[in-house]
Amino acid sequence: PMDCAPQILNIAFPGVKGEVLVNAFSKLDIMVSTTSACSSKRGKLNEVLMSMGLPDNKIEGSIRLSLGDMTTQEDIDQFKVKFGT
């Protein structure tokens, strides 16, 4: 669809807090976030994910992976190795 951003992935880990995931991934030099930059200071559940009807445990355990112009295939391959996929 035209109203999506295919370069942004949301991955949910129910039962794990997003902040814990952000810290764990950062130790592997993988930078992820729990929200968009414009809503990172709000401290509440992600409104977009709420509007999609996701349960709170999935929203709380969600992280965002953003790919950009400078993301290389090597970056993706390294993520796969570190993440174990």
C-alpha positions as CSV (number, residue, x, y, z in Angstrom):
1,P,0.0,0.0,0.0
2,M,1.0,3.6,-0.6
3,D,0.4,4.6,3.1
4,C,3.2,2.4,4.6
5,A,6.9,2.7,5.2
6,P,8.4,-0.6,4.0
7,Q,11.9,0.4,5.4
8,I,10.6,0.2,9.0
9,L,10.0,-3.1,10.6
10,N,8.2,-3.8,13.9
11,I,9.1,-6.9,15.8
12,A,7.2,-8.0,18.9
13,F,8.7,-10.1,21.7
14,P,5.7,-10.6,24.1
15,G,6.8,-10.9,27.7
16,V,9.9,-8.8,27.2
17,K,10.0,-5.1,27.7
18,G,11.1,-3.1,24.7
19,E,13.6,-1.1,26.7
20,V,15.4,-4.3,27.7
21,L,15.6,-5.3,24.1
22,V,17.0,-1.9,23.1
23,N,19.7,-2.3,25.7
24,A,20.5,-5.9,24.7
25,F,20.7,-5.1,21.0
26,S,22.9,-2.0,21.7
27,K,25.5,-4.3,23.3
28,L,25.6,-6.1,20.0
29,D,26.1,-2.7,18.2
30,I,22.6,-3.0,16.7
31,M,20.6,0.2,17.2
32,V,16.8,-0.3,17.5
33,S,14.1,1.7,19.2
34,T,10.8,1.2,20.9
35,T,9.0,4.2,19.3
36,S,9.4,6.7,16.6
37,A,11.6,9.7,17.3
38,C,8.7,12.0,17.5
39,S,7.0,10.0,20.2
40,S,10.0,8.8,22.2
41,K,9.4,11.2,25.1
42,R,5.8,10.3,25.7
43,G,6.3,7.3,27.9
44,K,3.1,5.5,27.0
45,L,2.2,2.6,24.7
46,N,2.7,3.2,21.0
47,E,-0.5,4.7,19.6
48,V,-0.1,3.3,16.1
49,L,0.3,-0.3,17.4
50,M,-2.7,0.3,19.7
51,S,-4.8,1.5,16.8
52,M,-3.9,-1.7,15.0
53,G,-5.5,-3.7,17.8
54,L,-2.3,-5.3,19.1
55,P,-2.5,-6.5,22.7
56,D,-0.5,-4.6,25.3
57,N,2.1,-7.3,25.9
58,K,3.0,-7.2,22.2
59,I,3.2,-3.4,22.2
60,E,5.3,-3.4,25.3
61,G,7.7,-5.9,23.7
62,S,7.9,-4.2,20.3
63,I,11.0,-2.8,18.7
64,R,11.5,-0.9,15.5
65,L,14.1,-1.6,13.0
66,S,14.7,1.1,10.4
67,L,16.6,0.7,7.2
68,G,18.0,3.7,5.4
69,D,19.9,4.7,2.3
70,M,23.2,3.9,4.1
71,T,22.0,0.4,5.2
72,T,24.1,-2.1,3.4
73,Q,23.7,-5.8,2.7
74,E,26.6,-6.4,5.0
75,D,24.7,-4.6,7.8
76,I,21.7,-6.9,7.2
77,D,23.9,-10.0,7.1
78,Q,25.6,-9.0,10.4
79,F,22.2,-8.5,12.0
80,K,21.2,-11.9,10.9
81,V,24.3,-13.4,12.3
82,K,24.0,-11.6,15.7
83,F,20.3,-12.2,15.9
84,G,20.7,-15.9,15.0
85,T,18.5,-16.1,11.9
